[in-house]
Amino acid sequence: MKRNLLSFVLDLVTPTATTRRNVPRDQRRDFVSCLSRLIRFFADMNDRIFQTLIEASQSQDRQLTSEHMKMMSLDPAGDRVFLMELVEIYGIDVMLIVDNPCCPT
């Protein structure tokens, strides 16, 4: 029986009697540890992004620069749309000032 990744993950996170017999305890423990680190990474990144956005919105000029993007572990060019949507959804009052490498000012 071929299983997809999602069913494997769900079996490891919420094991049933059948999967407990099929998946060694060490493998489940390693997976849960890895999953915990992954969740912690994204939670920390989320905190860093929102902290930086709040600080920028409370500054006098309300500008968010490429340096801010790098501090948030975001790519100034590639993550621009993501950040603009995030700012719009949460109503954070900042002006995104990101250097454009193809068209310098």
SENU-594022 format. One record per atom (N, C-alpha, C, O): residue in one letter; atom name; x, y, z. Coordinates in Angstrom, 2 decimals, m for minus. Each point is the difference from the previous one (the first is absolute). Layout:
N
+---+----+---------+---------+---------+
! r !  a !       x !       y !       z !
+---+----+---------+---------+---------+
! A ! CA !       X !       Y !       Z !
...
+---+----+---------+---------+---------+
//
This chain:
105
+---+----+---------+---------+---------+
! r !  a !       x !       y !       z !
+---+----+---------+---------+---------+
! M !  N !    0.85 !   m1.19 !    0.00 !
! M ! CA !   m0.85 !    1.19 !    0.00 !
! M !  C !    0.88 !    1.24 !    0.00 !
! M !  O !    0.83 !    0.18 !    0.89 !
! K !  N !   m1.00 !    0.67 !   m1.88 !
! K ! CA !    0.78 !    1.23 !   m0.11 !
! K !  C !   m0.69 !    1.10 !    0.80 !
! K !  O !   m1.19 !    0.24 !   m0.15 !
! R !  N !    1.96 !    0.43 !    1.01 !
! R ! CA !   m0.56 !    1.07 !    0.83 !
! R !  C !    0.58 !    1.33 !   m0.42 !
! R !  O !    1.15 !    0.08 !   m0.42 !
! N !  N !   m1.96 !    0.96 !    0.53 !
! N ! CA !    0.52 !    1.32 !   m0.32 !
! N !  C !    0.61 !    0.62 !    1.25 !
! N !  O !   m0.19 !   m0.50 !    1.11 !
! L !  N !    0.90 !    1.58 !   m1.28 !
! L ! CA !    0.71 !    0.64 !    1.10 !
! L !  C !   m0.95 !    0.48 !    1.08 !
! L !  O !    0.28 !   m0.16 !    1.19 !
! L !  N !   m1.41 !    0.75 !   m1.57 !
! L ! CA !   m0.94 !    0.51 !    0.98 !
! L !  C !   m0.53 !   m1.12 !    0.90 !
! L !  O !   m0.08 !    0.18 !    1.22 !
! S !  N !   m0.27 !   m1.31 !   m1.79 !
! S ! CA !   m0.51 !   m1.09 !    0.84 !
! S !  C !    1.10 !   m0.50 !    0.93 !
! S !  O !   m0.27 !   m0.36 !    1.14 !
! F !  N !    1.51 !    0.32 !   m1.62 !
! F ! CA !    1.12 !   m0.41 !    0.84 !
! F !  C !    0.19 !    0.96 !    1.17 !
! F !  O !    0.18 !   m0.43 !    1.14 !
! V !  N !   m0.23 !    1.73 !   m1.43 !
! V ! CA !    0.15 !    1.01 !    1.05 !
! V !  C !   m1.13 !   m0.12 !    1.02 !
! V !  O !    0.24 !    0.03 !    1.21 !
! L !  N !   m1.46 !   m0.17 !   m1.70 !
! L ! CA !   m1.14 !   m0.12 !    0.92 !
! L !  C !    0.12 !   m1.25 !    0.86 !
! L !  O !   m0.35 !    0.03 !    1.18 !
! D !  N !    0.82 !   m1.12 !   m1.76 !
! D ! CA !    0.19 !   m1.23 !    0.78 !
! D !  C !    1.05 !    0.18 !    1.08 !
! D !  O !   m0.14 !   m0.55 !    1.10 !
! L !  N !    1.18 !    1.30 !   m1.40 !
! L ! CA !    1.05 !    0.21 !    0.99 !
! L !  C !   m0.46 !    0.94 !    1.11 !
! L !  O !    0.35 !   m0.19 !    1.17 !
! V !  N !   m1.11 !    1.20 !   m1.53 !
! V ! CA !   m0.44 !    0.99 !    0.98 !
! V !  C !   m1.14 !   m0.56 !    0.85 !
! V !  O !   m0.02 !    0.21 !    1.22 !
! T !  N !   m0.91 !   m0.90 !   m1.83 !
! T ! CA !   m1.13 !   m0.58 !    0.73 !
! T !  C !   m0.05 !   m1.50 !   m0.28 !
! T !  O !   m0.87 !   m0.47 !   m0.73 !
! P !  N !    1.81 !   m0.27 !    1.31 !
! P ! CA !    0.09 !   m1.42 !   m0.33 !
! P !  C !   m1.19 !   m0.80 !    0.53 !
! P !  O !   m0.48 !    0.22 !    1.11 !
! T !  N !    0.03 !   m1.15 !   m1.93 !
! T ! CA !   m1.04 !   m0.94 !    0.42 !
! T !  C !    0.70 !   m1.28 !    0.42 !
! T !  O !    1.22 !   m0.12 !   m0.12 !
! A !  N !   m1.96 !   m0.83 !    0.60 !
! A ! CA !    0.59 !   m1.27 !    0.42 !
! A !  C !    0.74 !   m0.66 !   m1.16 !
! A !  O !    1.06 !   m0.60 !    0.19 !
! T !  N !   m1.62 !    0.69 !   m1.39 !
! T ! CA !    0.63 !   m0.62 !   m1.17 !
! T !  C !    1.33 !    0.67 !   m0.34 !
! T !  O !    1.00 !   m0.68 !   m0.21 !
! T !  N !   m0.99 !    2.01 !    0.16 !
! T ! CA !    1.25 !    0.70 !   m0.37 !
! T !  C !    1.03 !   m0.09 !    1.10 !
! T !  O !    1.20 !    0.03 !   m0.29 !
! R !  N !   m1.61 !   m0.15 !    1.53 !
! R ! CA !    0.98 !   m0.16 !    1.07 !
! R !  C !    0.80 !   m1.28 !   m0.20 !
! R !  O !    1.19 !   m0.04 !    0.30 !
! R !  N !   m1.85 !   m0.99 !   m0.82 !
! R ! CA !    0.71 !   m1.26 !   m0.25 !
! R !  C !    0.89 !    0.12 !   m1.24 !
! R !  O !    1.05 !   m0.64 !   m0.06 !
! N !  N !   m1.46 !    1.45 !   m0.92 !
! N ! CA !    0.72 !    0.08 !   m1.27 !
! N !  C !    1.14 !    1.01 !    0.00 !
! N !  O !    0.95 !   m0.15 !   m0.77 !
! V !  N !   m1.01 !    1.17 !    1.62 !
! V ! CA !    1.03 !    1.05 !    0.03 !
! V !  C !    0.78 !   m0.13 !    1.31 !
! V !  O !   m0.57 !    0.11 !    1.08 !
! P !  N !    1.86 !   m0.35 !   m1.20 !
! P ! CA !    0.81 !   m0.14 !    1.22 !
! P !  C !   m0.06 !    1.25 !    0.87 !
! P !  O !   m0.09 !    1.12 !   m0.51 !
! R !  N !    0.14 !   m1.33 !    1.81 !
! R ! CA !   m0.09 !    1.10 !    0.97 !
! R !  C !    1.08 !    1.05 !   m0.24 !
! R !  O !   m0.29 !    1.20 !    0.08 !
! D !  N !    1.51 !   m1.62 !   m0.38 !
! D ! CA !    1.09 !    0.96 !   m0.25 !
! D !  C !   m0.31 !    0.88 !   m1.20 !
! D !  O !    0.29 !    1.20 !    0.00 !
! Q !  N !   m0.87 !   m1.79 !   m1.03 !
! Q ! CA !   m0.35 !    0.77 !   m1.20 !
! Q !  C !   m1.09 !    1.01 !    0.32 !
! Q !  O !    0.06 !    1.14 !   m0.47 !
! R !  N !   m1.05 !   m1.52 !    1.26 !
! R ! CA !   m1.05 !    0.94 !    0.41 !
! R !  C !    0.59 !    1.13 !    0.83 !
! R !  O !   m0.33 !    1.17 !   m0.21 !
! R !  N !    1.21 !   m1.50 !    1.14 !
! R ! CA !    0.62 !    1.00 !    0.87 !
! R !  C !    0.84 !    0.97 !   m0.82 !
! R !  O !   m0.06 !    1.21 !    0.22 !
! D !  N !    0.84 !   m1.72 !   m1.17 !
! D ! CA !    0.82 !    0.86 !   m0.86 !
! D !  C !   m0.87 !    0.93 !   m0.84 !
! D !  O !    0.31 !    1.18 !   m0.16 !
! F !  N !   m1.40 !   m1.73 !   m0.36 !
! F ! CA !   m0.89 !    0.81 !   m0.82 !
! F !  C !   m0.64 !    1.11 !    0.83 !
! F !  O !   m0.05 !    1.15 !   m0.45 !
! V !  N !   m0.43 !   m1.48 !    1.63 !
! V ! CA !   m0.65 !    1.00 !    0.85 !
! V !  C !    1.01 !    1.08 !    0.39 !
! V !  O !   m0.35 !    1.18 !    0.06 !
! S !  N !    1.58 !   m1.57 !    0.21 !
! S ! CA !    1.05 !    0.96 !    0.32 !
! S !  C !    0.27 !    0.93 !   m1.18 !
! S !  O !    0.13 !    1.21 !    0.17 !
! C !  N !   m0.05 !   m1.78 !   m1.36 !
! C ! CA !    0.23 !    0.79 !   m1.21 !
! C !  C !   m1.18 !    0.93 !   m0.26 !
! C !  O !    0.19 !    1.17 !   m0.35 !
! L !  N !   m1.39 !   m1.68 !    0.51 !
! L ! CA !   m1.20 !    0.81 !   m0.19 !
! L !  C !   m0.04 !    1.15 !    1.00 !
! L !  O !   m0.38 !    1.11 !   m0.34 !
! S !  N !    0.77 !   m1.38 !    1.58 !
! S ! CA !    0.03 !    1.05 !    1.03 !
! S !  C !    0.99 !    1.10 !   m0.38 !
! S !  O !   m0.30 !    1.18 !    0.18 !
! R !  N !    1.46 !   m1.56 !   m0.68 !
! R ! CA !    1.00 !    1.01 !   m0.43 !
! R !  C !   m0.53 !    0.82 !   m1.17 !
! R !  O !    0.22 !    1.21 !   m0.06 !
! L !  N !   m0.90 !   m1.86 !   m0.86 !
! L ! CA !   m0.57 !    0.70 !   m1.15 !
! L !  C !   m1.07 !    1.00 !    0.43 !
! L !  O !   m0.03 !    1.13 !   m0.47 !
! I !  N !   m0.83 !   m1.55 !    1.37 !
! I ! CA !   m1.05 !    0.89 !    0.52 !
! I !  C !    0.63 !    1.17 !    0.73 !
! I !  O !   m0.43 !    1.13 !   m0.17 !
! R !  N !    1.46 !   m1.39 !    0.98 !
! R ! CA !    0.69 !    1.06 !    0.75 !
! R !  C !    0.64 !    1.00 !   m0.96 !
! R !  O !   m0.05 !    1.21 !    0.23 !
! F !  N !    0.67 !   m1.71 !   m1.32 !
! F ! CA !    0.63 !    0.87 !   m0.98 !
! F !  C !   m1.02 !    0.98 !   m0.58 !
! F !  O !    0.25 !    1.20 !   m0.05 !
! F !  N !   m1.41 !   m1.72 !   m0.39 !
! F ! CA !   m1.00 !    0.87 !   m0.61 !
! F !  C !   m0.68 !    0.91 !    1.02 !
! F !  O !   m0.39 !    1.11 !   m0.34 !
! A !  N !    0.25 !   m1.56 !    1.57 !
! A ! CA !   m0.56 !    0.86 !    1.05 !
! A !  C !    0.96 !    1.16 !    0.28 !
! A !  O !   m0.43 !    1.14 !    0.14 !
! D !  N !    1.73 !   m1.44 !   m0.07 !
! D ! CA !    0.99 !    1.06 !    0.22 !
! D !  C !    0.03 !    0.97 !   m1.17 !
! D !  O !    0.09 !    1.21 !    0.20 !
! M !  N !   m0.18 !   m1.73 !   m1.42 !
! M ! CA !   m0.01 !    0.86 !   m1.18 !
! M !  C !   m1.24 !    0.89 !    0.00 !
! M !  O !    0.08 !    1.19 !   m0.31 !
! N !  N !   m1.22 !   m1.75 !    0.66 !
! N ! CA !   m1.24 !    0.76 !    0.09 !
! N !  C !    0.15 !    1.13 !    1.01 !
! N !  O !   m0.38 !    1.14 !   m0.27 !
! D !  N !    0.93 !   m1.45 !    1.45 !
! D ! CA !    0.21 !    1.03 !    1.02 !
! D !  C !    0.93 !    1.10 !   m0.51 !
! D !  O !   m0.26 !    1.19 !    0.22 !
! R !  N !    1.34 !   m1.59 !   m0.90 !
! R ! CA !    0.98 !    0.97 !   m0.52 !
! R !  C !   m0.65 !    0.91 !   m1.05 !
! R !  O !    0.24 !    1.20 !   m0.01 !
! I !  N !   m1.05 !   m1.77 !   m0.86 !
! I ! CA !   m0.66 !    0.78 !   m1.06 !
! I !  C !   m0.95 !    1.02 !    0.63 !
! I !  O !    0.07 !    1.19 !   m0.33 !
! F !  N !   m0.94 !   m1.64 !    1.22 !
! F ! CA !   m0.98 !    0.92 !    0.57 !
! F !  C !    0.65 !    1.03 !    0.92 !
! F !  O !   m0.45 !    1.14 !    0.06 !
! Q !  N !    1.49 !   m1.52 !    0.67 !
! Q ! CA !    0.70 !    0.97 !    0.85 !
! Q !  C !    0.62 !    1.10 !   m0.85 !
! Q !  O !   m0.10 !    1.18 !    0.33 !
! T !  N !    0.73 !   m1.57 !   m1.44 !
! T ! CA !    0.61 !    0.99 !   m0.89 !
! T !  C !   m1.06 !    0.89 !   m0.64 !
! T !  O !    0.20 !    1.21 !   m0.10 !
! L !  N !   m1.32 !   m1.78 !   m0.33 !
! L ! CA !   m1.07 !    0.80 !   m0.59 !
! L !  C !   m0.58 !    0.99 !    1.00 !
! L !  O !   m0.27 !    1.15 !   m0.34 !
! I !  N !    0.07 !   m1.59 !    1.57 !
! I ! CA !   m0.54 !    0.89 !    1.04 !
! I !  C !    0.99 !    1.12 !    0.30 !
! I !  O !   m0.40 !    1.16 !    0.11 !
! E !  N !    1.68 !   m1.50 !    0.02 !
! E ! CA !    1.01 !    1.03 !    0.26 !
! E !  C !    0.05 !    1.01 !   m1.14 !
! E !  O !    0.09 !    1.21 !    0.25 !
! A !  N !   m0.14 !   m1.69 !   m1.49 !
! A ! CA !    0.03 !    0.92 !   m1.16 !
! A !  C !   m1.25 !    0.88 !   m0.02 !
! A !  O !    0.09 !    1.18 !   m0.32 !
! S !  N !   m1.24 !   m1.74 !    0.67 !
! S ! CA !   m1.25 !    0.78 !   m0.03 !
! S !  C !   m0.03 !    1.05 !    1.10 !
! S !  O !   m0.73 !    0.99 !   m0.10 !
! Q !  N !    1.52 !   m1.18 !    1.16 !
! Q ! CA !    0.04 !    0.96 !    1.10 !
! Q !  C !    1.13 !    1.01 !   m0.14 !
! Q !  O !    0.14 !    0.91 !    0.81 !
! S !  N !    0.69 !   m1.08 !   m1.85 !
! S ! CA !    1.08 !    0.95 !   m0.23 !
! S !  C !   m0.57 !    1.25 !   m0.64 !
! S !  O !   m1.13 !    0.00 !   m0.50 !
! Q !  N !    1.92 !    1.05 !    0.50 !
! Q ! CA !   m0.48 !    1.27 !   m0.54 !
! Q !  C !   m0.24 !   m0.05 !   m1.50 !
! Q !  O !   m0.99 !    0.55 !   m0.48 !
! D !  N !    1.88 !   m1.20 !   m0.27 !
! D ! CA !   m0.16 !   m0.02 !   m1.47 !
! D !  C !   m0.82 !   m1.19 !   m0.51 !
! D !  O !   m0.44 !    0.00 !   m1.15 !
! R !  N !    0.22 !   m1.00 !    1.99 !
! R ! CA !   m0.80 !   m1.20 !   m0.33 !
! R !  C !    0.49 !   m0.72 !   m1.26 !
! R !  O !   m0.79 !   m0.57 !   m0.74 !
! Q !  N !    2.10 !    0.61 !    0.51 !
! Q ! CA !    0.55 !   m0.65 !   m1.18 !
! Q !  C !    0.53 !   m1.39 !    0.34 !
! Q !  O !    0.59 !   m0.22 !    1.06 !
! L !  N !   m0.82 !   m0.69 !   m1.98 !
! L ! CA !    0.50 !   m1.36 !    0.11 !
! L !  C !    0.98 !   m0.19 !   m1.16 !
! L !  O !   m0.40 !    0.00 !   m1.16 !
! T !  N !    1.66 !   m0.17 !    1.48 !
! T ! CA !    1.06 !   m0.05 !   m1.02 !
! T !  C !    0.46 !   m1.42 !   m0.27 !
! T !  O !   m0.45 !   m0.95 !    0.63 !
! S !  N !    1.36 !    0.82 !   m1.58 !
! S ! CA !    0.61 !   m1.29 !   m0.30 !
! S !  C !    0.71 !   m0.57 !    1.22 !
! S !  O !   m0.01 !   m1.21 !    0.22 !
! E !  N !    0.61 !    2.07 !    0.55 !
! E ! CA !    0.68 !   m0.46 !    1.22 !
! E !  C !   m0.99 !   m0.60 !    0.99 !
! E !  O !    0.29 !   m1.00 !    0.65 !
! H !  N !   m1.47 !    1.61 !   m0.53 !
! H ! CA !   m1.05 !   m0.56 !    0.85 !
! H !  C !   m0.38 !   m1.40 !   m0.50 !
! H !  O !   m0.17 !   m0.94 !    0.78 !
! M !  N !    0.03 !    0.83 !   m2.12 !
! M ! CA !   m0.38 !   m1.28 !   m0.59 !
! M !  C !    1.04 !   m1.07 !    0.33 !
! M !  O !   m0.35 !   m1.13 !    0.34 !
! K !  N !    1.62 !    1.48 !   m0.45 !
! K ! CA !    1.07 !   m0.95 !    0.31 !
! K !  C !   m0.02 !   m0.37 !    1.48 !
! K !  O !    0.26 !   m1.15 !    0.35 !
! M !  N !   m0.55 !    2.11 !    0.53 !
! M ! CA !   m0.09 !   m0.29 !    1.44 !
! M !  C !   m1.13 !   m0.99 !    0.29 !
! M !  O !    0.07 !   m0.74 !    0.98 !
! M !  N !   m1.09 !    0.73 !   m1.81 !
! M ! CA !   m1.13 !   m0.91 !    0.18 !
! M !  C !    0.24 !   m1.33 !   m0.70 !
! M !  O !   m0.89 !   m0.86 !   m0.04 !
! S !  N !    2.08 !    0.67 !   m0.52 !
! S ! CA !    0.36 !   m1.20 !   m0.78 !
! S !  C !   m0.86 !   m0.14 !   m1.25 !
! S !  O !   m0.33 !   m1.11 !   m0.42 !
! L !  N !   m0.02 !    2.24 !   m0.18 !
! L ! CA !   m0.77 !    0.02 !   m1.23 !
! L !  C !    0.87 !    0.54 !   m1.13 !
! L !  O !    0.93 !    0.77 !    0.24 !
! D !  N !   m1.23 !   m1.18 !   m1.46 !
! D ! CA !    0.70 !    0.48 !   m1.18 !
! D !  C !   m0.66 !    1.31 !   m0.44 !
! D !  O !   m1.19 !    0.00 !   m0.30 !
! P !  N !    1.94 !    1.10 !    0.24 !
! P ! CA !   m0.59 !    1.30 !   m0.36 !
! P !  C !   m0.77 !   m0.01 !   m1.32 !
! P !  O !   m1.01 !    0.69 !   m0.11 !
! A !  N !    1.47 !   m1.44 !   m0.88 !
! A ! CA !   m0.70 !   m0.02 !   m1.28 !
! A !  C !   m1.06 !   m1.11 !   m0.04 !
! A !  O !   m1.15 !    0.24 !   m0.37 !
! G !  N !    1.54 !   m1.43 !    0.74 !
! G ! CA !   m0.88 !   m1.16 !   m0.12 !
! G !  C !   m1.16 !   m0.02 !    0.96 !
! G !  O !   m1.05 !   m0.57 !   m0.31 !
! D !  N !    1.21 !    1.17 !    1.47 !
! D ! CA !   m1.06 !   m0.04 !    1.03 !
! D !  C !   m0.78 !    1.30 !    0.10 !
! D !  O !   m0.80 !    0.18 !    0.92 !
! R !  N !    1.02 !    0.72 !   m1.87 !
! R ! CA !   m0.68 !    1.30 !    0.03 !
! R !  C !   m1.53 !   m0.14 !   m0.04 !
! R !  O !   m0.70 !    0.65 !    0.78 !
! V !  N !    0.19 !   m1.48 !   m1.68 !
! V ! CA !   m1.46 !   m0.17 !   m0.13 !
! V !  C !   m0.56 !   m0.60 !    1.29 !
! V !  O !   m1.04 !    0.44 !    0.49 !
! F !  N !    1.72 !   m1.44 !    0.05 !
! F ! CA !   m0.43 !   m0.61 !    1.27 !
! F !  C !   m0.10 !    1.05 !    1.09 !
! F !  O !   m1.00 !    0.07 !    0.71 !
! L !  N !    2.02 !    0.76 !   m0.59 !
! L ! CA !    0.01 !    1.01 !    1.05 !
! L !  C !   m1.07 !    1.06 !   m0.23 !
! L !  O !   m0.64 !    0.46 !    0.95 !
! M !  N !    0.43 !   m0.07 !   m2.20 !
! M ! CA !   m1.04 !    0.99 !   m0.30 !
! M !  C !   m1.39 !   m0.54 !    0.37 !
! M !  O !   m0.83 !    0.74 !    0.52 !
! E !  N !    0.60 !   m2.01 !   m0.81 !
! E ! CA !   m1.28 !   m0.61 !    0.37 !
! E !  C !   m0.16 !   m0.10 !    1.51 !
! E !  O !   m1.08 !    0.24 !    0.53 !
! L !  N !    2.15 !   m0.58 !    0.15 !
! L ! CA !   m0.02 !   m0.10 !    1.47 !
! L !  C !   m0.33 !    1.35 !    0.62 !
! L !  O !   m0.82 !    0.09 !    0.91 !
! V !  N !    1.47 !    0.95 !   m1.39 !
! V ! CA !   m0.23 !    1.35 !    0.49 !
! V !  C !   m1.45 !    0.42 !   m0.25 !
! V !  O !   m0.64 !    0.62 !    0.86 !
! E !  N !    0.14 !   m0.95 !   m2.04 !
! E ! CA !   m1.38 !    0.37 !   m0.34 !
! E !  C !   m1.02 !   m0.78 !    0.84 !
! E !  O !   m0.96 !    0.59 !    0.51 !
! I !  N !    1.16 !   m1.88 !   m0.37 !
! I ! CA !   m0.95 !   m0.83 !    0.75 !
! I !  C !   m0.10 !    0.45 !    1.46 !
! I !  O !   m1.09 !    0.08 !    0.56 !
! Y !  N !    2.24 !    0.22 !    0.05 !
! Y ! CA !    0.01 !    0.36 !    1.41 !
! Y !  C !   m0.12 !    1.51 !    0.23 !
! Y !  O !   m0.01 !    0.45 !    1.15 !
! G !  N !   m0.07 !    0.32 !   m2.20 !
! G ! CA !   m0.17 !    1.45 !    0.12 !
! G !  C !    1.17 !    0.69 !    0.69 !
! G !  O !   m0.19 !    0.91 !    0.79 !
! I !  N !    1.40 !   m1.36 !   m1.10 !
! I ! CA !    1.20 !    0.59 !    0.60 !
! I !  C !    0.42 !    1.17 !   m0.88 !
! I !  O !    0.19 !   m0.15 !   m1.21 !
! D !  N !   m0.03 !    1.32 !    1.83 !
! D ! CA !    0.26 !    1.23 !   m0.73 !
! D !  C !    1.50 !    0.21 !   m0.21 !
! D !  O !    0.66 !    0.67 !    0.79 !
! V !  N !   m0.13 !   m1.27 !   m1.87 !
! V ! CA !    1.40 !    0.19 !   m0.38 !
! V !  C !    0.08 !    0.24 !   m1.49 !
! V !  O !   m0.91 !   m0.37 !   m0.76 !
! M !  N !    2.01 !    0.99 !    0.34 !
! M ! CA !    0.25 !    0.23 !   m1.42 !
! M !  C !    1.20 !   m0.87 !   m0.38 !
! M !  O !    1.08 !    0.13 !    0.57 !
! L !  N !   m1.30 !   m1.01 !   m1.52 !
! L ! CA !    1.04 !   m0.94 !   m0.41 !
! L !  C !    0.95 !    0.68 !   m0.98 !
! L !  O !   m0.38 !    0.35 !   m1.12 !
! I !  N !    1.62 !   m0.17 !    1.57 !
! I ! CA !    1.04 !    0.63 !   m0.82 !
! I !  C !    1.07 !   m1.07 !   m0.21 !
! I !  O !    0.86 !   m0.21 !    0.85 !
! V !  N !   m0.93 !   m0.47 !   m1.99 !
! V ! CA !    0.94 !   m1.08 !   m0.28 !
! V !  C !    0.77 !    0.36 !   m1.25 !
! V !  O !   m0.57 !    0.38 !   m1.02 !
! D !  N !    1.90 !   m0.51 !    1.12 !
! D ! CA !    0.86 !    0.28 !   m1.16 !
! D !  C !   m0.36 !   m0.92 !   m1.14 !
! D !  O !   m0.22 !   m1.20 !    0.21 !
! N !  N !    0.16 !    1.75 !   m1.40 !
! N ! CA !   m0.28 !   m0.80 !   m1.19 !
! N !  C !    1.31 !   m0.15 !   m0.77 !
! N !  O !    0.48 !    0.97 !   m0.58 !
! P !  N !    0.11 !   m2.19 !    0.56 !
! P ! CA !    1.31 !   m0.16 !   m0.63 !
! P !  C !    0.00 !    0.26 !   m1.51 !
! P !  O !    1.05 !    0.31 !   m0.57 !
! C !  N !   m2.20 !   m0.43 !   m0.08 !
! C ! CA !    0.01 !    0.19 !   m1.45 !
! C !  C !   m0.17 !    1.47 !   m0.38 !
! C !  O !    0.36 !    0.40 !   m1.10 !
! C !  N !   m0.90 !    0.39 !    1.99 !
! C ! CA !   m0.26 !    1.39 !   m0.32 !
! C !  C !    0.43 !    0.92 !    1.15 !
! C !  O !   m0.86 !    0.49 !    0.73 !
! P !  N !    2.14 !   m0.26 !   m0.56 !
! P ! CA !    0.45 !    0.84 !    1.12 !
! P !  C !   m0.48 !    1.43 !   m0.15 !
! P !  O !   m0.18 !    0.51 !   m1.11 !
! T !  N !   m0.04 !    0.13 !    2.24 !
! T ! CA !   m0.48 !    1.38 !   m0.02 !
! T !  C !    1.13 !    0.98 !   m0.06 !
! T !  O !   m0.23 !    1.21 !   m0.03 !
+---+----+---------+---------+---------+
//
